[in-house]
Amino acid sequence: MEVPRAVPRRRVLQIRARGHDARGTQIRPLTSAAAIGGDPNVAEWLRHPVVVPAAEENAVQAVHGAGTPKEARAVLWVARAPAPAPSGQVVTMRAWSFDATTANQWTDVDLTWDDPLAQGTYAVVGSECVSANALAHRWKFGDDQSFRPGGITQPVHGDRTHVYFYRPGALGVWGTFGAAVMPRLQILSTATSASHWAFLQVVRIA
């Protein structure tokens, strides 16, 4: 992520794949506030995805119109292709954690779940997370996983995240797991936080 010293009077985020397309792809809409509130802005490219070459270096470039240095952050969702969500009853599981996060890096937090799931295999089809000072959250399935799906995190329970994350199946299947080994949560925050609530939407598939 780069913040140029020569600052034009504009605010923009863009993705650049070096050697592929020097023009870059503009990221809009964006949030200019210090904290993420309800209904966060998300650049929706689900129907017209941006192709990111796997063998080339990619970067996010940020430009702002202030006269002093500013922090800029971008969270990107990358997938080979969404897997359609299965039919069936959606169950929303709730969990919490009081583990402290480390600012500006992904932090693993141990979760306590309200209720255990019945034995079986489940597909995750949505997720919400509430955590002060947090930007995003993601889930780890098993020990060997390159893709870690997640969403925007809200600072308070009264705020609503983007519809892609709370509407079951909007992004297809995020991952699958057995009831004996629940997914593990990681949180990205801008400052230390030690109170987290997670809501995981699942459908039993076996």
Residue frames as a rotation matrix with the C-alpha (Angstrom) as fourth column:
MET 1
0.582 0.813 0.000 0.00
0.813 -0.582 0.000 0.00
0.000 0.000 -1.000 0.00
GLU 2
-0.535 -0.815 0.222 1.41
0.829 -0.557 -0.044 3.35
0.160 0.161 0.974 -1.01
VAL 3
0.650 0.624 -0.434 0.58
0.660 -0.747 -0.086 6.91
-0.377 -0.230 -0.897 0.09
PRO 4
0.158 -0.641 0.751 2.28
0.834 -0.320 -0.449 9.34
0.528 0.697 0.484 -2.33
ARG 5
-0.433 -0.393 -0.811 4.04
0.774 -0.623 -0.111 12.41
-0.462 -0.676 0.574 -0.97
ALA 6
-0.973 0.198 -0.120 2.68
-0.231 -0.820 0.524 14.63
0.005 0.538 0.843 -3.74
VAL 7
-0.629 0.776 0.046 -0.98
0.542 0.480 -0.690 14.72
-0.557 -0.409 -0.722 -2.80
PRO 8
-0.817 0.431 0.383 -3.56
0.157 -0.473 0.867 15.69
0.555 0.769 0.318 -5.45
ARG 9
-0.717 0.629 0.301 -6.91
-0.651 -0.451 -0.610 17.10
-0.248 -0.633 0.733 -4.32
ARG 10
0.157 0.771 -0.617 -8.82
-0.760 0.493 0.424 13.87
0.631 0.402 0.664 -4.56
ARG 11
-0.234 -0.164 0.958 -9.42
-0.792 0.604 -0.090 10.66
-0.564 -0.780 -0.271 -2.69
VAL 12
0.503 0.356 -0.788 -9.10
-0.803 0.530 -0.273 7.38
0.320 0.770 0.552 -4.54
LEU 13
-0.038 -0.513 0.857 -8.22
-0.495 0.755 0.430 3.73
-0.868 -0.408 -0.282 -4.06
GLN 14
0.587 0.237 -0.774 -7.24
-0.803 0.295 -0.518 1.51
0.105 0.926 0.364 -6.92
ILE 15
0.564 -0.406 0.719 -5.84
0.034 0.881 0.471 -1.96
-0.825 -0.242 0.511 -7.56
ARG 16
0.454 -0.481 -0.750 -2.84
-0.891 -0.265 -0.369 -2.32
-0.021 0.836 -0.549 -9.83
ALA 17
0.765 -0.319 0.559 -1.50
0.252 0.948 0.196 -5.57
-0.592 -0.009 0.806 -11.22
ARG 18
0.209 -0.765 -0.609 1.99
-0.606 -0.590 0.534 -4.63
-0.768 0.258 -0.587 -12.32
GLY 19
-0.817 -0.576 -0.021 2.81
-0.327 0.432 0.841 -5.73
-0.476 0.694 -0.541 -15.83
HIS 20
-0.542 0.701 0.464 -0.85
0.759 0.645 -0.088 -6.51
-0.361 0.305 -0.881 -16.54
ASP 21
0.285 0.660 0.695 -2.69
0.783 -0.578 0.228 -3.20
0.552 0.480 -0.682 -16.72
ALA 22
-0.694 -0.709 -0.127 -0.90
0.660 -0.556 -0.506 -0.02
0.288 -0.435 0.853 -15.71
ARG 23
-0.392 0.608 0.690 -4.16
-0.185 -0.787 0.589 1.91
0.901 0.104 0.421 -15.54
GLY 24
-0.999 0.035 0.013 -5.41
-0.003 0.255 -0.967 0.03
-0.037 -0.966 -0.254 -12.48
THR 25
-0.274 0.957 -0.094 -8.99
0.538 0.234 0.810 -0.53
0.797 0.171 -0.579 -11.34
GLN 26
-0.596 0.090 0.798 -10.66
-0.502 -0.817 -0.282 2.13
0.627 -0.569 0.532 -9.22
ILE 27
-0.648 0.383 -0.658 -12.21
0.684 0.673 -0.282 0.96
0.335 -0.633 -0.698 -5.94
ARG 28
-0.845 0.471 0.255 -15.52
-0.519 -0.837 -0.175 2.70
0.131 -0.280 0.951 -5.29
PRO 29
0.662 0.120 0.740 -17.47
-0.226 -0.909 0.349 3.41
0.715 -0.398 -0.574 -3.18
LEU 30
-0.313 -0.789 -0.529 -15.11
0.517 0.326 -0.791 3.88
0.797 -0.521 0.306 -0.25
THR 31
0.738 0.516 -0.436 -15.32
0.623 -0.273 0.733 5.10
0.259 -0.812 -0.523 3.35
SER 32
0.033 -0.734 0.678 -13.53
0.167 -0.665 -0.728 8.32
0.985 0.137 0.100 4.30
ALA 33
0.693 0.269 0.669 -14.42
-0.574 -0.354 0.738 8.17
0.436 -0.895 -0.091 8.03
ALA 34
-0.346 -0.882 0.320 -12.00
-0.892 0.203 -0.404 6.90
0.291 -0.425 -0.857 10.65
ALA 35
-0.698 0.184 0.693 -14.43
-0.308 0.796 -0.521 4.19
-0.647 -0.577 -0.499 11.81
ILE 36
-0.861 0.451 -0.235 -16.70
-0.031 0.415 0.909 1.83
0.508 0.790 -0.343 9.88
GLY 37
-0.608 0.725 0.324 -20.37
-0.670 -0.250 -0.699 2.31
-0.426 -0.642 0.638 10.70
GLY 38
-0.034 0.708 0.706 -23.56
0.087 0.705 -0.703 0.61
-0.996 0.038 -0.086 9.58
ASP 39
0.841 0.388 0.376 -24.10
0.338 0.166 -0.926 -0.37
-0.422 0.906 0.008 5.94
PRO 40
0.039 -0.929 -0.369 -20.41
-0.018 -0.370 0.929 -0.02
-0.999 -0.030 -0.031 5.01
ASN 41
0.580 0.057 -0.813 -19.37
-0.765 -0.304 -0.568 0.89
-0.279 0.951 -0.133 1.49
VAL 42
-0.059 -0.569 0.820 -18.16
0.055 0.818 0.572 -2.12
-0.997 0.079 -0.017 -0.51
ALA 43
-0.334 -0.107 -0.936 -17.12
-0.901 -0.254 0.351 -2.17
-0.276 0.961 -0.011 -4.17
GLU 44
0.225 0.565 0.794 -19.45
-0.280 0.818 -0.503 -4.85
-0.933 -0.109 0.342 -5.55
TRP 45
-0.239 -0.407 -0.882 -17.82
-0.964 -0.010 0.266 -6.77
-0.117 0.914 -0.390 -8.39
LEU 46
-0.299 0.129 0.946 -19.51
-0.282 0.935 -0.216 -10.13
-0.912 -0.331 -0.243 -7.86
ARG 47
0.657 0.640 0.398 -21.30
0.208 0.353 -0.912 -10.10
-0.724 0.683 0.098 -11.25
HIS 48
0.887 -0.441 0.137 -18.38
0.021 -0.259 -0.966 -8.49
0.462 0.859 -0.221 -13.07
PRO 49
0.801 -0.564 -0.198 -15.27
0.356 0.184 0.916 -9.66
-0.481 -0.805 0.348 -11.20
VAL 50
0.635 -0.719 -0.282 -11.86
-0.772 -0.581 -0.257 -8.10
0.022 0.381 -0.924 -11.67
VAL 51
0.887 -0.378 -0.265 -9.34
0.305 0.910 -0.280 -10.69
0.347 0.168 0.923 -12.85
VAL 52
0.637 -0.726 0.259 -6.20
-0.732 -0.465 0.497 -10.61
-0.240 -0.506 -0.828 -10.71
PRO 53
0.506 -0.486 -0.713 -3.31
-0.362 0.630 -0.687 -12.53
0.783 0.606 0.143 -12.32
ALA 54
0.997 -0.061 -0.044 -1.90
0.068 0.491 0.869 -15.02
-0.031 -0.869 0.493 -9.82
ALA 55
0.405 -0.910 0.090 1.64
0.914 0.405 -0.023 -14.87
-0.016 0.091 0.996 -11.19
GLU 56
-0.140 -0.429 0.893 1.97
0.466 -0.824 -0.323 -11.07
0.874 0.371 0.315 -11.10
GLU 57
-0.779 -0.210 -0.591 2.50
0.625 -0.335 -0.706 -8.63
-0.050 -0.919 0.392 -8.26
ASN 58
0.104 0.872 0.478 -0.59
0.612 -0.435 0.660 -6.74
0.784 0.224 -0.579 -7.18
ALA 59
-0.815 -0.369 -0.446 -0.88
0.579 -0.499 -0.645 -3.65
0.015 -0.784 0.620 -5.01
VAL 60
0.437 0.899 0.010 -3.44
0.888 -0.433 0.152 -1.20
0.141 -0.058 -0.988 -3.67
GLN 61
-0.705 -0.647 0.291 -2.59
0.621 -0.761 -0.187 2.46
0.343 0.049 0.938 -4.18
ALA 62
0.332 0.809 -0.485 -4.24
0.936 -0.347 0.063 5.16
-0.117 -0.475 -0.872 -2.07
VAL 63
-0.694 -0.455 0.558 -4.32
0.525 -0.850 -0.040 8.91
0.492 0.265 0.829 -2.78
HIS 64
0.185 0.776 -0.603 -5.95
0.973 -0.231 0.001 11.51
-0.139 -0.587 -0.798 -0.50
GLY 65
0.276 0.050 0.960 -6.52
0.549 -0.828 -0.115 15.25
0.789 0.559 -0.256 -0.56
ALA 66
0.956 0.051 -0.288 -5.30
0.279 -0.450 0.849 16.22
-0.086 -0.892 -0.444 2.92
GLY 67
0.632 -0.749 0.200 -2.09
-0.486 -0.584 -0.650 18.12
0.603 0.314 -0.733 3.51
THR 68
-0.104 -0.639 0.762 -0.80
-0.976 0.215 0.047 15.69
-0.194 -0.739 -0.646 6.14
PRO 69
-0.817 -0.251 -0.520 -0.10
-0.395 0.899 0.187 11.93
0.421 0.358 -0.834 5.99
LYS 70
0.115 0.905 0.410 -3.15
-0.986 0.155 -0.066 9.72
-0.123 -0.397 0.910 6.43
GLU 71
-0.732 -0.262 0.629 -3.61
-0.266 0.960 0.090 6.01
-0.627 -0.102 -0.772 6.95
ALA 72
0.044 0.736 -0.676 -5.46
-0.998 0.065 0.005 4.09
0.048 0.674 0.737 4.25
ARG 73
-0.657 -0.183 0.732 -6.61
-0.344 0.936 -0.074 0.48
-0.671 -0.300 -0.678 4.46
ALA 74
-0.050 0.632 -0.774 -8.20
-0.973 0.142 0.179 -1.85
0.223 0.762 0.608 1.93
VAL 75
-0.347 0.055 0.936 -9.70
-0.365 0.912 -0.189 -5.31
-0.864 -0.407 -0.297 2.43
LEU 76
-0.330 0.144 -0.933 -9.92
-0.938 0.063 0.341 -7.43
0.108 0.988 0.115 -0.71
TRP 77
0.265 0.458 0.848 -11.97
-0.412 0.849 -0.330 -10.57
-0.871 -0.262 0.414 -1.36
VAL 78
-0.331 -0.472 -0.818 -10.37
-0.944 0.176 0.280 -13.00
0.012 0.864 -0.503 -3.81
ALA 79
0.131 0.406 0.904 -11.84
-0.342 0.875 -0.343 -16.29
-0.931 -0.264 0.253 -5.02
ARG 80
-0.894 -0.356 0.274 -11.49
0.084 0.466 0.881 -18.73
-0.441 0.810 -0.387 -7.88
ALA 81
-0.592 0.806 -0.009 -15.29
-0.237 -0.164 0.957 -18.87
0.770 0.569 0.289 -8.31
PRO 82
-0.446 0.484 0.753 -18.16
-0.885 -0.111 -0.452 -18.78
-0.135 -0.868 0.478 -5.78
ALA 83
-0.936 0.226 -0.270 -19.65
0.181 0.966 0.182 -22.20
0.302 0.121 -0.946 -4.95
PRO 84
-0.222 0.931 0.290 -23.47
-0.341 -0.353 0.871 -22.01
0.913 0.094 0.396 -4.88
ALA 85
-0.652 0.050 0.757 -24.97
-0.757 0.020 -0.654 -22.16
-0.048 -0.999 0.025 -1.39
PRO 86
-0.896 0.346 -0.278 -26.82
0.285 0.929 0.237 -25.40
0.340 0.133 -0.931 -0.56
SER 87
-0.048 0.944 0.326 -30.53
-0.403 -0.317 0.859 -25.48
0.914 -0.090 0.396 0.14
GLY 88
-0.078 0.086 -0.993 -31.74
0.728 0.686 0.002 -26.21
0.681 -0.723 -0.116 3.65
GLN 89
0.869 0.464 -0.171 -32.31
0.429 -0.538 0.726 -24.53
0.245 -0.704 -0.666 6.99
VAL 90
-0.040 -0.865 0.500 -29.85
0.127 -0.501 -0.856 -21.81
0.991 0.029 0.130 7.91
VAL 91
0.716 0.162 -0.679 -28.74
0.673 0.096 0.733 -21.83
0.184 -0.982 -0.041 11.55
THR 92
0.380 -0.584 0.717 -26.97
-0.218 -0.810 -0.544 -18.80
0.899 0.050 -0.435 13.02
MET 93
0.408 -0.372 -0.834 -24.39
0.832 0.528 0.171 -19.76
0.377 -0.763 0.525 15.64
ARG 94
0.767 -0.166 0.620 -23.21
-0.292 -0.950 0.107 -17.20
0.571 -0.264 -0.777 18.19
ALA 95
0.386 -0.719 -0.578 -19.81
0.868 0.495 -0.036 -17.12
0.312 -0.488 0.815 19.86
TRP 96
0.937 -0.128 0.326 -17.75
-0.203 -0.957 0.209 -14.64
0.285 -0.261 -0.922 21.88
SER 97
0.272 -0.909 -0.316 -14.16
0.845 0.382 -0.374 -14.01
0.461 -0.165 0.872 22.91
PHE 98
0.995 -0.031 -0.099 -12.33
0.029 -0.835 0.549 -11.72
-0.100 -0.549 -0.830 25.30
ASP 99
0.228 -0.957 0.181 -8.88
0.895 0.280 0.349 -12.25
-0.384 0.083 0.920 23.78
ALA 100
0.396 -0.170 -0.902 -6.97
-0.091 -0.985 0.146 -9.04
-0.914 0.024 -0.406 23.08
THR 101
0.812 -0.122 0.570 -6.14
0.583 0.206 -0.786 -8.24
-0.021 0.971 0.238 19.46
THR 102
-0.212 -0.910 -0.357 -2.91
0.612 -0.409 0.677 -6.71
-0.762 -0.075 0.644 18.17
ALA 103
0.462 0.461 -0.757 -3.36
-0.164 -0.795 -0.584 -3.51
-0.871 0.395 -0.291 16.18
ASN 104
0.383 -0.217 -0.898 -2.89
-0.878 -0.386 -0.282 -3.62
-0.286 0.897 -0.339 12.40
GLN 105
-0.732 -0.514 -0.447 -2.44
-0.642 0.740 0.201 -7.35
0.228 0.434 -0.872 12.03
TRP 106
0.225 0.818 -0.529 -4.65
-0.479 0.566 0.671 -10.43
0.849 0.102 0.519 11.88
THR 107
-0.637 -0.374 0.674 -5.10
-0.763 0.179 -0.621 -11.88
0.111 -0.910 -0.400 15.39
ASP 108
-0.426 0.469 -0.774 -6.40
0.142 0.879 0.455 -15.33
0.894 0.084 -0.441 16.28
VAL 109
-0.478 0.339 0.810 -9.05
-0.863 -0.354 -0.360 -15.27
0.165 -0.871 0.462 19.02
ASP 110
-0.962 0.159 -0.223 -10.40
0.199 0.965 -0.172 -18.30
0.188 -0.210 -0.959 20.89
LEU 111
-0.436 0.884 0.169 -14.18
-0.637 -0.436 0.636 -18.56
0.636 0.170 0.753 20.71
THR 112
-0.895 0.370 0.247 -16.77
0.032 0.608 -0.793 -19.86
-0.444 -0.702 -0.557 23.15
TRP 113
-0.761 0.641 -0.096 -19.90
-0.127 -0.002 0.992 -21.04
0.636 0.767 0.083 21.35
ASP 114
-0.318 0.743 0.589 -23.37
-0.946 -0.285 -0.153 -20.71
0.054 -0.606 0.794 22.86
ASP 115
0.541 0.599 0.590 -24.52
-0.559 0.780 -0.280 -24.14
-0.628 -0.178 0.757 21.73
PRO 116
-0.591 -0.738 0.326 -22.87
-0.248 0.551 0.797 -27.19
-0.768 0.390 -0.508 20.14
LEU 117
-0.103 0.503 -0.858 -23.90
-0.993 -0.003 0.118 -28.34
0.057 0.865 0.499 16.68
ALA 118
0.709 0.362 0.605 -25.31
-0.364 0.923 -0.126 -31.82
-0.604 -0.131 0.786 16.08
GLN 119
-0.256 -0.848 0.464 -22.82
0.054 0.467 0.883 -34.23
-0.965 0.251 -0.074 14.53
GLY 120
0.658 0.434 0.615 -22.48
0.621 0.149 -0.770 -33.72
-0.426 0.888 -0.171 10.79
THR 121
-0.543 -0.790 0.285 -20.85
0.804 -0.392 0.446 -31.62
-0.241 0.471 0.848 8.10
TYR 122
0.470 0.713 -0.521 -21.78
0.590 -0.693 -0.415 -27.97
-0.656 -0.113 -0.746 7.66
ALA 123
-0.175 -0.441 0.880 -21.34
0.904 -0.427 -0.035 -25.26
0.391 0.789 0.473 5.04
VAL 124
-0.334 0.011 -0.942 -20.78
0.545 -0.814 -0.202 -21.65
-0.769 -0.581 0.266 6.08
VAL 125
-0.087 0.418 0.904 -23.00
0.968 -0.179 0.176 -19.28
0.235 0.891 -0.389 4.05
GLY 126
0.436 0.213 0.874 -22.64
0.135 -0.976 0.171 -15.98
0.890 0.043 -0.454 5.93
SER 127
-0.069 -0.532 -0.844 -20.98
0.969 0.166 -0.184 -14.26
0.238 -0.830 0.504 8.86
GLU 128
0.609 0.137 0.781 -21.14
-0.020 -0.982 0.187 -11.17
0.793 -0.129 -0.595 11.06
CYS 129
-0.076 -0.658 -0.749 -18.72
0.925 0.233 -0.299 -9.95
0.372 -0.716 0.591 13.71
VAL 130
0.806 0.308 0.506 -18.96
0.072 -0.899 0.432 -7.16
0.588 -0.311 -0.747 16.30
SER 131
0.295 -0.784 -0.546 -15.71
0.952 0.193 0.237 -5.84
-0.081 -0.590 0.804 17.76
ALA 132
0.913 0.011 -0.409 -14.62
0.062 -0.992 0.114 -2.33
-0.404 -0.129 -0.906 18.73
ASN 133
0.233 -0.854 -0.465 -11.73
-0.642 -0.495 0.586 -0.91
-0.730 0.162 -0.663 16.68
ALA 134
-0.305 -0.347 0.887 -11.96
0.296 0.851 0.435 -3.79
-0.905 0.395 -0.157 14.19
LEU 135
-0.437 0.084 -0.896 -12.05
-0.785 -0.521 0.335 -3.51
-0.438 0.850 0.293 10.41
ALA 136
0.175 0.409 -0.895 -12.63
-0.819 0.566 0.098 -7.07
0.547 0.716 0.434 9.26
HIS 137
0.031 -0.150 0.988 -12.78
-0.700 0.703 0.129 -10.71
-0.714 -0.695 -0.083 10.31
ARG 138
0.044 -0.020 -0.999 -12.07
-0.869 0.493 -0.048 -14.00
0.493 0.870 0.004 8.58
TRP 139
0.689 0.345 0.638 -12.44
-0.626 0.726 0.283 -17.73
-0.365 -0.595 0.716 9.24
LYS 140
-0.442 -0.845 -0.301 -9.92
-0.894 0.444 0.064 -20.56
0.080 0.297 -0.952 9.20
PHE 141
0.748 0.662 0.046 -11.11
-0.661 0.749 -0.036 -24.04
-0.058 -0.004 0.998 8.23
GLY 142
0.893 -0.446 -0.061 -8.67
0.441 0.893 -0.084 -26.81
0.092 0.049 0.995 9.17
ASP 143
0.433 -0.831 -0.350 -4.90
0.327 -0.217 0.920 -26.43
-0.840 -0.513 0.178 9.26
ASP 144
-0.673 -0.692 0.262 -4.07
0.453 -0.105 0.885 -26.04
-0.585 0.715 0.384 5.57
GLN 145
0.393 0.880 0.265 -6.10
0.854 -0.243 -0.461 -23.26
-0.341 0.408 -0.847 3.96
SER 146
-0.692 -0.668 0.273 -4.96
0.721 -0.622 0.307 -20.58
-0.035 0.410 0.912 1.55
PHE 147
-0.433 0.634 0.641 -8.37
0.036 -0.698 0.715 -18.88
0.901 0.333 0.280 1.27
ARG 148
-0.744 0.194 -0.639 -9.77
0.661 0.082 -0.746 -17.42
-0.092 -0.978 -0.189 4.48
PRO 149
-0.285 0.715 0.639 -13.25
0.508 -0.452 0.733 -16.00
0.813 0.533 -0.234 3.86
GLY 150
-0.513 0.146 -0.846 -14.69
0.795 -0.290 -0.532 -13.24
-0.323 -0.946 0.033 6.00
GLY 151
0.278 0.704 0.653 -16.39
0.808 -0.539 0.237 -9.88
0.520 0.462 -0.719 6.05
ILE 152
-0.339 -0.270 0.901 -16.47
-0.123 -0.937 -0.327 -6.31
0.933 -0.221 0.285 7.35
THR 153
-0.399 0.134 -0.907 -16.64
0.865 0.384 -0.324 -6.10
0.305 -0.913 -0.269 11.16
GLN 154
0.298 0.619 0.727 -18.98
0.207 -0.785 0.583 -3.70
0.932 -0.023 -0.362 12.95
PRO 155
-0.684 -0.648 0.335 -18.02
-0.140 -0.334 -0.932 -1.72
0.716 -0.684 0.138 16.10
VAL 156
-0.714 0.515 0.474 -21.41
-0.600 -0.102 -0.794 -2.03
-0.361 -0.851 0.381 17.85
HIS 157
-0.729 0.458 0.509 -24.32
0.423 0.886 -0.191 -4.50
-0.538 0.076 -0.839 17.79
GLY 158
0.194 0.911 -0.364 -26.76
0.192 -0.399 -0.897 -1.92
-0.962 0.104 -0.252 16.44
ASP 159
-0.120 -0.306 -0.945 -24.85
-0.829 -0.492 0.264 -1.49
-0.546 0.815 -0.195 13.16
ARG 160
0.749 0.396 0.531 -25.55
-0.009 0.808 -0.590 -3.68
-0.662 0.437 0.609 10.15
THR 161
-0.371 -0.925 0.081 -22.79
-0.003 0.088 0.996 -5.00
-0.929 0.369 -0.035 7.93
HIS 162
-0.553 0.129 -0.823 -22.96
-0.816 -0.285 0.504 -5.18
-0.169 0.950 0.263 4.14
VAL 163
0.457 0.885 0.089 -25.72
-0.830 0.460 -0.317 -7.37
-0.321 0.071 0.944 2.71
TYR 164
0.238 -0.437 -0.868 -23.17
-0.617 0.621 -0.482 -9.71
0.750 0.650 -0.122 1.11
PHE 165
-0.727 -0.683 -0.067 -22.14
-0.350 0.454 -0.819 -10.92
0.590 -0.572 -0.569 4.55
TYR 166
-0.747 0.464 0.476 -25.39
-0.462 0.152 -0.874 -11.16
-0.478 -0.873 0.101 6.51
ARG 167
0.339 0.862 -0.378 -27.67
-0.917 0.212 -0.339 -12.46
-0.212 0.461 0.862 3.73
PRO 168
0.087 -0.343 0.935 -27.26
-0.244 0.903 0.354 -16.27
-0.966 -0.259 -0.005 3.77
GLY 169
0.209 -0.070 0.975 -25.72
0.702 0.705 -0.100 -17.55
-0.681 0.705 0.197 0.57
ALA 170
0.888 0.161 -0.431 -25.09
-0.117 -0.827 -0.550 -14.16
-0.445 0.539 -0.715 -1.05
LEU 171
0.165 -0.911 -0.378 -21.44
-0.981 -0.192 0.035 -15.15
-0.105 0.365 -0.925 -1.56
GLY 172
0.353 0.023 -0.935 -22.10
-0.428 0.893 -0.139 -18.88
0.832 0.450 0.325 -1.90
VAL 173
0.892 -0.106 -0.440 -20.25
0.392 0.667 0.633 -21.35
0.226 -0.737 0.637 0.32
TRP 174
0.659 -0.674 0.334 -17.45
-0.719 -0.695 0.015 -19.83
0.222 -0.250 -0.942 2.38
GLY 175
-0.564 -0.815 -0.135 -16.11
-0.703 0.559 -0.439 -23.17
0.434 -0.152 -0.888 3.59
THR 176
0.536 0.717 -0.446 -17.13
-0.339 0.666 0.664 -26.49
0.774 -0.205 0.600 5.15
PHE 177
-0.569 -0.689 0.449 -16.35
-0.703 0.123 -0.701 -28.13
0.427 -0.714 -0.554 8.47
GLY 178
-0.208 0.450 -0.869 -17.30
0.385 0.854 0.350 -30.99
0.899 -0.261 -0.351 10.75
ALA 179
0.678 0.618 0.398 -19.18
-0.085 -0.472 0.877 -30.26
0.730 -0.629 -0.268 13.98
ALA 180
0.741 -0.422 -0.522 -16.29
0.671 0.440 0.597 -31.60
-0.022 -0.793 0.609 16.07
VAL 181
-0.383 -0.901 -0.203 -13.86
0.831 -0.432 0.349 -28.96
-0.402 -0.035 0.915 14.76
MET 182
0.673 0.712 -0.198 -15.44
0.591 -0.680 -0.434 -25.51
-0.444 0.175 -0.879 14.53
PRO 183
0.395 -0.518 0.759 -13.93
0.606 -0.474 -0.639 -22.78
0.690 0.712 0.127 12.31
ARG 184
-0.019 -0.511 -0.859 -11.44
0.929 -0.327 0.174 -20.45
-0.370 -0.795 0.481 13.99
LEU 185
0.846 0.486 0.220 -11.74
0.529 -0.816 -0.233 -16.67
0.067 0.314 -0.947 13.94
GLN 186
-0.410 -0.906 -0.109 -9.19
0.904 -0.419 0.083 -14.01
-0.121 -0.065 0.991 13.06
ILE 187
0.737 0.643 -0.210 -9.78
0.635 -0.764 -0.113 -10.27
-0.233 -0.050 -0.971 13.54
LEU 188
-0.333 -0.776 0.535 -8.06
0.852 -0.491 -0.181 -7.27
0.403 0.396 0.825 11.95
SER 189
0.685 0.580 -0.440 -8.23
0.724 -0.608 0.325 -4.17
-0.079 -0.541 -0.837 14.15
THR 190
0.389 -0.507 0.769 -6.73
0.221 -0.759 -0.612 -0.68
0.894 0.408 -0.183 14.15
ALA 191
-0.262 -0.436 0.861 -6.25
-0.806 -0.392 -0.443 -0.68
0.531 -0.810 -0.249 17.94
THR 192
-0.959 -0.170 -0.225 -6.32
-0.028 0.852 -0.522 -3.25
0.280 -0.495 -0.822 20.70
SER 193
-0.052 0.978 0.204 -9.75
-0.899 -0.134 0.417 -4.69
0.435 -0.162 0.886 21.44
ALA 194
-0.943 -0.332 0.013 -10.74
-0.293 0.812 -0.505 -7.48
0.157 -0.480 -0.863 23.85
SER 195
-0.346 0.886 0.308 -14.47
-0.145 0.274 -0.951 -8.01
-0.927 -0.374 0.034 23.29
HIS 196
-0.790 -0.007 -0.614 -15.67
-0.614 0.029 0.789 -9.83
0.012 1.000 -0.027 20.19
TRP 197
-0.053 0.832 0.552 -18.97
-0.282 0.518 -0.808 -11.38
-0.958 -0.198 0.207 19.11
ALA 198
-0.874 -0.273 -0.402 -19.30
-0.465 0.225 0.856 -13.63
-0.143 0.935 -0.324 16.08
PHE 199
0.166 0.950 0.265 -22.41
-0.479 0.312 -0.820 -14.83
-0.862 0.009 0.507 14.27
LEU 200
-0.817 -0.553 -0.166 -21.82
-0.458 0.446 0.769 -17.71
-0.351 0.704 -0.617 11.86
GLN 201
0.273 0.943 -0.189 -24.52
-0.848 0.143 -0.510 -18.81
-0.455 0.300 0.839 9.41
VAL 202
-0.795 -0.596 0.114 -24.37
-0.514 0.761 0.397 -22.51
-0.323 0.257 -0.911 8.57
VAL 203
0.390 0.844 -0.369 -26.34
-0.919 0.380 -0.101 -25.15
0.055 0.379 0.924 6.64
ARG 204
-0.060 -0.376 0.925 -26.02
-0.433 0.845 0.315 -28.87
-0.899 -0.382 -0.213 7.38
ILE 205
0.149 0.038 -0.988 -24.97
-0.988 0.041 -0.147 -30.76
0.035 0.998 0.043 4.23
ALA 206
-0.065 -0.168 -0.984 -24.23
-0.262 0.954 -0.145 -34.26
0.963 0.248 -0.106 5.58
